[in-house]
Amino acid sequence: MSASTFPKKIFLPFPWRPPLFSGNVEITSSVCGLKKLFLLQVNKKGMSSQVVGVWELELGGQRHLVEFEHGTTSGRRVVRVDGKEVLRRDWLFKLVGQESFRVGGSRCVVQVLPASGLSFEYALSVDGVPHAKHRSRTSRILRTWALQLDGTPTRIVLEKDTLDVWINGEKVETAGEFVEGGSETHFAVGGRSACIRALSTGDRRRGMQHTLLLEGSPVPHEGE
């Protein structure tokens, strides 16, 4: 691994002066007993920007990672989605404000807000909904299965409120039918027949139980 790309992990208190080299430095600081992890992008002049926000999103049946980098000296702002840079502003005189960008069909906004002292807070919203609320909602309405088909990672997502099915981020055609105690949603994946069976649990708090059947065999939910 070259000297310009190797990661370092350094334990030290702030304030800290960036070293005069180009590369990534991973820093863990202990402030008031709380450990915070920063990834500093350090250039050859010793100026640094921190990756201050990382959010995970579930949109259109696909999982995305949003990273926000903020230079508190230059005002620099960089947004990356799934590792790809989608927005960059190198010099801004105003250190607070907001940046908007799109992930799939959704409008996302990162806000830079003043906090106590000379620090800042960062918040993400998705289609006008705060990230925490959006994530809570998606966790309720989505059911996910991750499996390998012929050596290919495959992710199947069901939107429980619409019964839409997404395979690796692509919405697929389905056919639904009612069965005793619930319904079945049929579709094809990798040339195989698949079905998501939704049956009542008889418990209002638990709602429906969703099971993915691949050629008649049940597939465990993601995380099981």
Rosetta blueprint (number, residue, H / E / L):
1 M L
2 S L
3 A L
4 S L
5 T L
6 F L
7 P L
8 K L
9 K E
10 I E
11 F E
12 L L
13 P L
14 F L
15 P L
16 W L
17 R L
18 P L
19 P L
20 L L
21 F L
22 S L
23 G E
24 N E
25 V E
26 E E
27 I E
28 T E
29 S E
30 S E
31 V E
32 C L
33 G L
34 L E
35 K E
36 K E
37 L E
38 F E
39 L E
40 L E
41 Q E
42 V E
43 N L
44 K L
45 K L
46 G L
47 M L
48 S E
49 S E
50 Q E
51 V E
52 V E
53 G E
54 V E
55 W E
56 E E
57 L E
58 E E
59 L E
60 G L
61 G L
62 Q E
63 R E
64 H E
65 L E
66 V E
67 E E
68 F E
69 E E
70 H E
71 G L
72 T L
73 T L
74 S L
75 G L
76 R L
77 R E
78 V E
79 V E
80 R E
81 V E
82 D L
83 G L
84 K E
85 E E
86 V E
87 L E
88 R E
89 R E
90 D L
91 W L
92 L L
93 F L
94 K L
95 L L
96 V L
97 G E
98 Q E
99 E E
100 S E
101 F E
102 R E
103 V E
104 G L
105 G L
106 S E
107 R E
108 C E
109 V E
110 V E
111 Q E
112 V E
113 L E
114 P E
115 A L
116 S L
117 G L
118 L L
119 S L
120 F E
121 E E
122 Y E
123 A E
124 L E
125 S E
126 V E
127 D L
128 G L
129 V E
130 P E
131 H H
132 A H
133 K H
134 H H
135 R H
136 S H
137 R H
138 T H
139 S H
140 R H
141 I H
142 L E
143 R E
144 T E
145 W E
146 A E
147 L E
148 Q E
149 L E
150 D L
151 G L
152 T E
153 P E
154 T E
155 R E
156 I E
157 V E
158 L E
159 E E
160 K L
161 D L
162 T L
163 L L
164 D E
165 V E
166 W E
167 I E
168 N L
169 G L
170 E E
171 K E
172 V L
173 E L
174 T L
175 A E
176 G E
177 E E
178 F E
179 V E
180 E L
181 G L
182 G E
183 S E
184 E E
185 T E
186 H E
187 F E
188 A E
189 V E
190 G L
191 G L
192 R E
193 S E
194 A E
195 C E
196 I E
197 R E
198 A E
199 L E
200 S E
201 T L
202 G L
203 D L
204 R L
205 R L
206 R L
207 G L
208 M E
209 Q E
210 H E
211 T E
212 L E
213 L E
214 L E
215 E L
216 G L
217 S E
218 P E
219 V E
220 P L
221 H L
222 E L
223 G L
224 E L
